[in-house]
Amino acid sequence: MISTLPACLARGRAGLVSLAAVCSALAGAGTAVAQQTPCLTPLAPNEPLCSAAVSDSGWPISHRGPYAQGSSALPAPVAGQVITAEHIDLTGTPITLAVSPAYGDGERAVWGALLGLNGGIIKIDADTFSLVDTYIPADEELDPPTIPLGVSGAYSVADPSFHFVLGRADFVEIYGDSVAGDRSSEIALIKRVFLPPSFFCRDTDLLVGGVMLADGNLAIVTEQAAVGVIPSDEVGMDAANLVSLPSENGADCADLLIPDEDLETVSNSIAADEYGGIYVVSDAAMYKYQWDGASLTQVWRTEYLSDAPFSVLRLGPGSGSTPSLMGTELDDDRFVVITDGQELMHLVLMWRDEIPVDWTPIAPGRDPRIACEIPVTFGDPASTRSLSEQSVLVRGYSAVVVNNLLSDESAAQTPITVLAPALAALEGGNPDVAPFGAERFDWDPTTRSCISVWTNTTVSLPNAIPTMSEATGLMYALGQRDGVWGIEAIDFDTGESVFTAQSAQAACSQTIIDQVAASALGFVLSPVIERLPASCENSLFAATEIGPDGAIYQGTFLGASRFVPDSVVALAARVQSTAGVEQGLDLVSRGLATTGSDIEAARDAIERGQTQLDATLLAIADANTSGELDASTAAGADAAAADALAHFASAESLIDSDVPATDAELADAADDLALALDFLTPCPPMPQADCRTETKGKLLVKQSGGKKNKLLWKWTSSTGIDAGTLPDPTDDAGYALCLYEDLTGVRFAEIVIPADGTKWAQRKKGDGLQYKDKETTAAGVSKVLIKEASTKATAQVKGKGENVPFITLPVTAPVVAQLLNGETGLCWQTTSDGTDLRKNDAVQLSGGSKP
């Protein structure tokens, strides 16, 4: 088992009461609010827990989910595919798009709120990418509300009830289908609730951001730093049900001698965790608030560094990013991530829960909540200025920042202050001044520090919010090349540009040209479109999003675009299986952390565990069908995961009456999931670095078919180790024989020998371990010998018959074979180069080896 148990389970099963206390202290994240019906978290690495309060479409909310990471488990276009670009004209710019649940025919609708002069709401048919309807309040209502220019209304959510929910100006509202269940029907305003003036700091204050909480309430924040929570459903959404805190400006709200621009302000949206934590960044500080289902409190406030704004592109002073949450599992380091407001922008990570007791501040006098503060230079060490108005893209412990700073902003100057950022964004399509660069940073949990991993200095992503697909390993954002817009795909691991897919329009349509010319802002915008004719494909601060159909969706200036691949490349079933098991382990941790203190949170973890493992069993079956797992390995993983599922079910039945028994069931589930990982992740993708090399070795793989198949690997050395240090495979320390080819170390086979008290035993002389199985049930293995002594050591694996997994031959030399222990990483290695291999054809691989 290469992947290890969560830290709070690593102590084993003894002392379950104290174990739960350890896990509880590790969480330190607040009490979970009531979750709705358990949803399925996508089976993928680094996924936050799903929220049942939003649509299950994969992109139901701004920045993809409440964590606001902007990354996705869903597949997206890859190099070599035929990618079809589409575009539709709109009467404003949708900064974010939200995808509905599936209707009865399996298709979905895409919703958005338009920033511009008319404040329209749009609905797009995701099947045909055609505009179904635009709801413009001034055209539909006798007494329409005032919707000012700016970012108010940019952030929204599609909920499970086929509703589109958002807050803007001084109200929250719900839209839906005029005919229930018919996505082709017109848009209907379901409800609009004006918030009480007492909620706002001043009469100039407006809603700026919002996020759906796990219990279905909508958290909202205003430009002048007032935070509130209100029900999002059409029954509960009422001004009387608003729970709020006073603006962070306090008494300054009433002091009209203080101008609005000198108040503490918020210009971004907000993020939320699964425990009711709400994260807001103002131009002065980062905040965490806690919602417990009934009341709202401030948990902490931490100031960050900021200078006076120097660019008209800025939507406001201070940070240009919506907070993103990093760390998805209970025992991860867990942060809130922003870019700060310094002239040379820095990436900042702050501990979002309890600050580790052994943590030292990054510098004398700095707030200890700040875990990392690293300059963003986009590859130019001499840089003194950098700027991004986009949220930080987060996946795992990685964060990517894109460059938005124009080399010349003179063309964006305008006396209409609120319009200046939009003009600067449109100038991003001018190749003479467009910004270039993206940079990835990683948090290293071992050194507890941030490092710059790569920079791409040639890509131009002027103003789109980037995304990333776990399924493809690529990052995507709308970019420009020589003034031509298109989707840019970048390798997330290396930063190398992989491909570009050109947008559908080379120039704005005549409809849009006429529409702009006739508008109140035509005298400003028409000359820009004439000078930069492709402006209608400019992202204008809008998010690049991944839809459930494998396509890229993109809001643009007065439009929306889509990039559709000719096929969908899903995440490998084996990777999904492994992720599902690891998610199950995390949910065990969460259950143990809360059984003694928060029964509802524990129940939620247990119910989620069952949902995840149901899906994991299907993924294991798919991995076997696709050939990613051989039959015996799939059977072992399936049996272990099924046993874990049964323990989760038992835990659920016991939780209300017997906490110690519940904990015992969860601990048993953890043991079973650890065994499943032994089957699913026995061998790392590349050879382990610290293996013990041999004095002499032998390898034989013979694929004669059926009972004639043979496997033999042997390792001998003139030096040994104490046999007493070998892990006990009769309990939970299985082994695997891992085979790699080529100088790059590509894994081509793995033989799993799981822990088994009936087949593994200590040698009678006490000098090692042995495994015997006449039935060869585990990957055809009949015998394993690990003999250790101070002067000589031997390791051997023998197998035969039809259970030996099919191994594609021939392979490319050199061949590295490693016998790995899943619990400790103890490793024995043989290496055979081209001269050592006596046979290497479609039937047989054989030869000696040398150190």
N, C-alpha and C positions, 0 to 999 in steps of 0.2 A: 504494500500500500504506500505509494509515493506521497499522496496527499495525506496530511495529518489530521487528527481530530481537532475540533475547536479547542482553544486553550482551556476553556472551563470544563471540558470533558476529559482532558488528558490525564487526570489523576486516577482514572479508573472508576470502578463502581463502588468502592468502599466509601462509607461516610456520606450518604446521599444528602442528608440534611445540610451539612456544612458545604457540600458541593453546590447546592442550590444557592446558598448564601454567597459563595464565590462568584457564581454566574450573575447573581443579582447586583453585586458590587461592580462587576464588569460592565453591566448594561449602563447604569447611571444616566439613563436617557429619559426618565419620566414615566408616568403611568400610561399604559396604552389606552387610548380612547376606544369606544365601542366600534368594532369593525363590522361592516355589513357581511352578507353571505360570502364565504371564502371564495376567492378568485384563484386563477391559476397564474402563478408567476412564470414567465417564459423560461423554459429549460435552457439556460445559457449562463456562462460564467459572468460574475460581477453584476448580476441583476438585483436591483432593489426589490423589496417585496411589492407585489402588485396591490392595487387599490380597487376594491369592489365599488367604490363611490364614483368611478369614472368608466367610460366606455371601454370595452375589452378590445378595441380596434388596433392597439399597438401605438397609436399616436392620438390620444383623446384630449390632450391638454397642452398648453404652451410649454415648450422645452421638453416635451415628450411625457413627463410624469411629474408628480409632486417633488421628487428629488431635483428636478430641473437640471439634469445632467446633459440633456441633448443627445445622448447616445441611445442605441437601440439594439435589441437582439434580432430584429427582423432582417431578412435578406434584402439586398439592394443590387443595382447593376454592377457587373464586373467587366474587366477587359475582354475584348473579343466578341461581346454580344452586340446584336443590332439593337440600338437604343432609339426609340421614336420620341421626338420632342413635340409637345403640344402646348398651345397657349390659348387662353381666353381673355377677352377684354372685360374690365370691370370699371366701376365708377369711383374707385378708391383703391387703397393698398391694404391687403390683408397681411399684417405683420406675422400672425400665426394662423394656422389652419387646424381644425379639430375634426377627427374622423369619428363618425357615429358607430354604434353597434351594427351588426348585420341585420338587414330586414329579412322578411320571410323568404325572399329569393336568393339570399346569401350576399347581396350587394349592399353597399354602404353609401352614405352621404358625407360630404365634406363641407364643414361650416366655417365661416369666418366673419369677422367684423372689419369693415372698411374704415381706414383712417383717411380723412379728406374732408370735403365740404358737406357731404350729405349724410354721413354716419350710417351708411347702409349695412344691412346684414345679408350675407349671401349663403346660398346652398347650392352645391355642385354635385351632380351625379358622378360617383366614383367609377362607375362602369364605363360611361361614355365620355367622361370629363367634359360635360356640357353644363352650362349654367341653368339650374332649375328655376331660381327666383332670386330677386333682390328686393329686400324689404327696406324701404326708405321712409323713416318716420314722418318726414315732412309731406310725403305723398300719400301716406296711409292714414294719418291721424288728424283729427280736428285741432287738437292742442298738442303738437309734438314737443318733446323736450329740446332744450338747447344742448348741442354736442359740440364743444369747442375743438379747434385744431389742436393737435398734440398727440401724446401717446395714450391718453385716457381711452380705454376700451380695447387696447392692443392685445390683452391677455384674456383668454376664455377657456371654456371646458365643454366637452361633449359628455353627457352623463349616460348611465345605463338605460334611462327612460326615453331615449331619443330626443332629449332636450339639449339646447345650446344655452349655456349660462355664462353671463359676464357682468362685470360692473364697469360703469363709465360715468363721467361727469359726477352727478350726485345721486345716482340710483343704481340698483342692481336689477337685472331682468332675465327672463326666461323666454326663449323662442322654441318653436317646434313645428311639426307638420300640421297644416290645416286639416288634413285628413289623416287620422292616426294610422300609422303603419304604411303610409304611402309616401315614399321618398320623392316621388315626382309631383307631389302636391305643393301648393304655394306655402310660403312661410307665414306662420301665425305668431303674433305676440301673445304669449301665454300669461305673463305677469310682469309688471314693472313696479318696483317699490322704491320710493324716494326716501333717502336716509335722513334722519333728523339733523337739523343744522347744528345741534349740540355735538354731533359726532365729529364735525369738521373743525379744524383750527380757526379758519376764517371763511368769509363768504367767497374768497378767491380759491379756496381749496377744492381739489378734485380727486376722485379715485384714480389710482395709477396702476395698481397691480392686484392680483388675486390668485389663489390656489385652492384646490379642493382638498379638504382634510379627509382622513380615513373614515370618519363617521358620517360623511355626506354634508357637512357644513362647509361654507365658503369663507375662507379667511381673506380679508381685504385690507389694503393699506392706501392712504392718501398721499398726495404730493407733499403735504406739510406734516407727515409723520404721525398720523393717527392710525391705529390698528384695531380691527374689529372682526367678529365672527358672526355669521348670519346663516340660517338654514337655506339650502339651495333648492329645495323642492317647492312646488307651487302652493302647497298647503302651509308649510312652515315659514316660507319667506315673507316676513312681515317686519316693519320697522320696530314693533314692540319686542321682537325676538332678537334684535341686535345686541350683542354683548361686546363692549368696547373698552378701550383704555384711553385716557386723555392723550392728546398729541404730545410727542416728546418735546415740543416747544414750550409746553407749560404756559406760564403767565405771559410769555412773549406773544402768544396768539392775540391777546387783547390789547397789547401795546402797539397801536397803529403808528407810532413814531419809528418802529422797526419795520423797514420795507420787507416785502415778501422774499426778495432775493437774499436777505440776511437771515432768514429762518432756516432751521434744519430741514432739508428736503429729501424726498425720495423720487428717483427718476427711473426705477426698474421694478420688475415684478418681484415676487417672493417665492420661497420654497417651503416645503413641509416634510417632516419625517413621519414614520408610521406610529410614533408615540404622541402625536399632537404638538410636536415642536414646530414653531413657525419662525422663519429666518428672514429678516428684513435688513437691507443695507441702506443707510442714508448717506448724505454727503459728508458726514462726520464720523459715523460709527457703524459697527455691525451689531445687530440685536438678535437675541433669541427670546421668543415668547412661548408660553406653554398654555395649551388649551386642554382641559381635562374633561370636556364634555359639557361643562356648565359654566366655568369661569376662566378668565384669561389673566395671566400674570406675566411680568417681565422676569426672565431668568438671569440674563446677563447682558451687559453692554460693553463692547470693546472698541476703542478708537483705533483707526488706522491712519496712515500718513497720506496727506493730500496737499496739492498745490493749487493755485488759482488756475481755472481752465484756460488753455492757450489755443484751443481749436474751436471753430464754429461748428464742427461736426458733433460736439458734445451735446447730448440731450439734457444734460444737467451737470452740476459740479460733483466732485467725488468719484466714486466707483462708477464705471460704465457697464457693470455686469449684474444681472440677476444672480443672487447667490446660488451656487450649485453644491450639492451634498456629495461627499466622497466617503467611501467605506460603507458596504452594504450588509455585511454579516456582523453578528453581535460582537465577535471578538476581533473585528477589524479596528484599526485606528480610524476614528470617525471625525470628519472635518466638515466645515463649511468653507467653500472656496470662492474667492472674488479676485478681481484685479483692483488695485488701489487707484488713487487719484494723483500720484506723483507725476511730475513732468516726465521722468523716466519711469514708466509704469512698472510695478512689481506684481507678481502673482503672490497672493497671500492665502495661507491655510490657517484656520483657527480651529482648535479643539471644540467640537460642538456639544459634547457632553461634559463629563468631569475631566478636569485637567489631571494627567497622571501625577501621582504624588512625587515621583522622582524627576519631574520635568524641570529643566532650567530655562529661564527666559532667553530668547535669542540674543538679547543685548541688555546691559544694565538699564534699569528704568522702564523697559518695555513690558507691556502686559503679558503675563505668562500664558494667556490663552492663545497668543500667536505662536503657531508651530513652525511656520516657514514664511519667509519673505525674500523673494528672489527676483532680480531685475529681468525684465523682458526686453531683449535687445534685437530679436529676430535675426540673430547671427552677426550683428555688427557690434563688436566690443567697444567701439568708440562712440556708440550712440548715446545721446543725452536726452532724447525725446522718444517716447513711444506711446501709442494710443490704441485702445480697442473699445468700441461701444457694444461689443457682443458678449454674451454670456460665455463663460469658460466651458468648453467641451470636456466632460469627465467620463472616464471609463476605468474601472478598477482604481488603482492608485495613480493613474495618468491624467494629465490635464493639458489641453491644447488651447493656445491663444492665437487669434488671427490679427493681422495688422490692418488698421483702418486709417492711418495718418496719411493724408494727401501730401505730396511734395510742394503743392502750391494751392492755397485756398482762395486766391483773389477772386476767382469767378463765382465763389459762393457767397460773397458779401451781399447783404440785403438789409434795408431798414426794417423789414418785416422779420423781427427776431425769431418768432416761432417757426418761420420757414427756412431759416439758415441751415439747420442740420440736414433737411431734405435736399437743399441745393448742393451741399457738400457731398451728400451721398450720391447724387446724380453725377457729380464730377468724378466719382469713382469709375465711371465708364470711359473717361478720357485717358487713354494710355500714356499721355504725356505727364499726367500728375497722379495717376492711380497708385495706391499703396501696394507693396509686395511683401510677402513674408508670412510664415506661420511657425510656431515654436511649440514643442512638446516638453513638458516637465513631468517628472515622476517623484512621488514621495517614496523614500526608502525606509521601510519600517525597522530595518536593522540599525542603520545609523541615525534614524529619526531626523532626516534632513531631505531637502529638495535638490534635485539636479536637473540640468537641461539635458534632454536626451537627443533631440535633433532639431534642426532648423531647416526649413525650405525657404530659400531666399528668392526663388524665381516664380512662385505661384502668386497670383493676385486675386485675393478674395476681399474686395473692397468694403463690403458692409453686410454680408449674409451671416446669420447665426449658423455655425457649422454643426454637422451631425456625424455619427459613426455607426457602422454596422458590425456587430460582433460576428455575424455569419460570414461576412466577406473580409473582415480585417481591414476595411478601407474607411477613410474619412472623406466626407463629401461637403462641398459648399459651392454656391453659385459664384463664379469668378469671371474675369474677363481676360481675353488675349487679343491685344491690338484692337481694343474697342468692341470685340465680338464676345457676347456673353455665352456662358455654358456651364454645365456642372463639371467641377474639377474633382477627381478622385485621387487620394493620396494614401500610400501605404502607412497604416497607423503605426507599425513597428519601426519603419525606417525613415519615414518622412519623404520618400521618393514619390514624385508624381507618377501616376499609373496611366491615366487616360483622361480625356476631356470629351464631353458630349455637348455639341453646340445647341443653343436654344433655338426655338422654332422661328422666331421673328428676327430678321435683320434690321427691321425698322418698325416703328409704331404704325398701327393701322390708321387709315384715314378717319375712321370713326373716332379714335382716341385723339387724333390731331384736332379734329373739329370740336370735340368735347372740351378739350383743354382751352382752345382759343375762345370758346364761348363762356368759360368759367370766370369767376371773379379774380382768379390768380393767373389767368391766361397771359397777362402782360409780363409776368415773371417766368412762367414755365414754357410758353411756346418758343421763345428763343433758345432755351436749353434743348428742347426736342429737335429743333431745326439744326442745332450744332452737333448734338449727339443723338442721331436718329434711332439708335437701338435702345434708348432709355426705357422703353416699356418692358425690357427684359432685365433691367437693373433691379437687384433685390431690395434696395431701399430699406435696409435694416431688417428685412423679413427673414424668417427661419427656413433653412433647408431641412426638410422632414422626410422620413421614410414611411411609406404607406404599407398597409397589410398585403398589398398586391405586388410587393417587390419594386415598386416605382418610387421615384423621388418627386415630392411635391414642393412647390416653391411659390411663395407670394412674391409679387413684383410690383413695380410702379404702375398703378392703374391696371393690374391684371394678375393672373396666376398661371404658372407653367407646370408641366408634368413631363418626366422623363421615364419612359416605359421600356424595360428590357424585354427581349424576346423569350426569355425563360427566367425561372426563379431558382437560385442556388441556395438551398436551405442549409442551416447549420447541421453538420454531420450528426447522425443519430447517436453515435457513440459519445460525442461531446455533450449532446443533450442528456444522455443517460447519466454521465458522470456529474454534470451540473445538477441534475435532479437529486442525486444521492447527496451531494454536498449541501444542497439546499435543505434536504431532510435533516442533516446533521446540525445545520444552523438552527432549524426550528426545534430540534431537541434542546439545544442550548437555551433558546428563548423560553421553551416550556419549563425547563428546570430553573430558570432565573426567576420565574413568576409564580410557580405553584404555591409557594408559601406566602405570597404577598398580594397577588392580583389574579384571582381565579379566572376572570374573563380574558385577561391577556394570555394566560396559560391555555385556556380553551381555544382561543384564536390560533395560537401556535400549533396546537395539536390537530385542529381541523385543517389548517393549512398543510401540515405535514402529510395528512392523508390525501389531500388533493394533489400535492406534488408527486407523491409516490405512485398514485394511480397513473399519472401521466408518464412517470419514469418507467414503469413496467411496459407501457406501450412503446416507449423509445428503445428500450432494451430489445424488444421483439423486432422492431424495425432495424436495429443495428445488426441483428442476426440475419434477417432477411437480405439486407444489403451486403452482407459479407464483412462488415466492419468488426463483428465479433463471431468467432467460431461457435459451434453448437454447445460445446461443453462450457466455455467461458460464459456465454449468454445464459445457459441454464443455471450456473452458479450464481451469477449476478441477480438473475430473476428470483431465485429461491431466497437469497439473502434479503433483497428488497421487499419481497412479499412477506417475509417474517417480520421485517421492520414495520410494514404497514399494519400487520396484525397487532403488534405491540402499541402502535399509535391508537388503534381502535380500542384496545383494552384500556389504555390510559384515559381516553375520552369517557369511557363508561365508569371509571373510578374517580375521576377528578373531583366530583362534588362530595365524595364520601371518604376517601382515603388517600391523602396526599403522599405519604411514604410509599404506598403501593403504586401510585401514579408515577412517582419518580423512578421507581424500580423498573416499571414498564418502559419509560423513556430511556433509561440507561441500557436496557436490553435492545431497544431500537437502535441506539447508538452503536452497540456492538455489531448488530446485523448490518448496519450501513457501512461500518468500517470494513466488514467482510466483503460487501458489495464493491467497495472501492478497490479492494485487493484484486477483484476480477476485472474491473473496468479500467483501472489505471495502474497495472502492474509494472509497466515500463515507461520511463520518460521518453519524450520524442527524440531526444539526443542522448548519446552515451553519458553516463554519470562520470564526473571528472575524477573522483577520488577512489577509483577501484584498485584493488590489489592485483598486480600483474603476476603472470605465471612464469615458472621455469620451463614448463612443458605443457602443451595442450593439444586437444583433439576435438574435431567437430565433424559430425556426419548427419546430414539430412537426406533421407531417401524417400522420394514420392512415387513409389511403385504402384500405389493404389490399394485400398482396403487393408487387409491383414498384413500386407507386405511392407507397409510404411515403417520407417525406422527413424529414430532420433537418438543421437549420442553426443554428449558434450563432456569433456573431462579437463580438469585443471589440476596441476600439481605445482608445488612450490617447495623450495628448500627451507623456507622460514614459515613458521606458523604463529598462531595466537592462542590464548587461553580458551579452551573449549567452554569454560564456564561463562564467557561473555556472549556466547551465541544466544539470540532471543529464542524463546520457546514457541515453536510452531504448533504445538498442541493446543495453544490458546488462541492468539490473534496475530501471530507474526508469520504470515505466509511468505512464499518465495516466488520468484519469476525468473525465467531464462529469457533474456532480451537479446535479439539479434539485429545488428545494424550493418549497413553496407555503405560503400563509397567513402571518400575522404570527408564528406559533409556529415556523415553519421546518420543516414536516413534509416529509420526503424523499418524492418521488413517482416519481422515475426516476433511473437511473444508467447511464451508457454507459461501458464499460470499453475502454480502448485499451492493451493490454498491451505490455510491453517486447518488442521483436522486431528483431533485427539485420538482417533482410531487408526490413523495411518502413519503419523509422525511419532517418533520415539527417540529417547536418548540411546546411544550405543551402549552396549553392556559394559564396555571398558571405560565409559565416561569420557571418551575422547571426541565426542561429536554427536551428530544427529543423523538419523536415517528415516527414509520414507519408503513404504512398500505398499503397492496396490496392484494385485494381480488382475483386477478388472480394468485397469488403466482408465478410470473414469475422468480424471483431470487431464485433459489435453493429451491423452495417450501415455502419460508418464507412469512407468511401472516402478521406478526406483530413483531415489535421490540419496546421495551420500555427502556429508560434510564432515570431514575428519580433520581435527586440528591438534597439533602438538607443537612444542616449542621449536623443534628442528625440522618438521615436515608437515605439510598440509595437503589434503586432497579434497576436491569437490567434483561431483559427478551427477549427471542427469541422464537417465535412460528412458526411452519410450518406444512404443510400437503400436501397430494396428490402426484401425480406421478412426480412432479418436484423435490421432495426431492431426493438428490443424493443417489444412492445405497451405503450403508456402510457395509463393510464386518464384520459380527459378528460371534461368540463372540470375545471379546478382553481380554487382560491381565490386571488385576488391578495392580496398581491404575489407574484411569481414570482422566485426567486433562482436563478441559474445560476452554477455555479463549475467551472472547469477546475482540477483538483488534480493535483499531482505526488505519486505515492505514496512516493517516497524522502525528499523534503525537506519536503513540505507546502507548497511554492510554489503560489500560488493566484491565479487571475484571476476576477473576479466581475462579472456584470451583474445589474441589478435592474429588473423591470418591474412597476409598480403598475397599478391598474385602468384608469387613463387611458392607459397605454402599450400595453395589449393591444388590438389591432385585432380579433382573433378568439379566442374561448375557448368552443368548443363540443365536442361529442362526437367530432368529426373533426379539428379543427385548433386549435392554439394558436400565435398569432403576434403579434409586436409589436416595438416598439423598447424602449429602456431608458434609464435615466438614473442617474447616480451616487447 
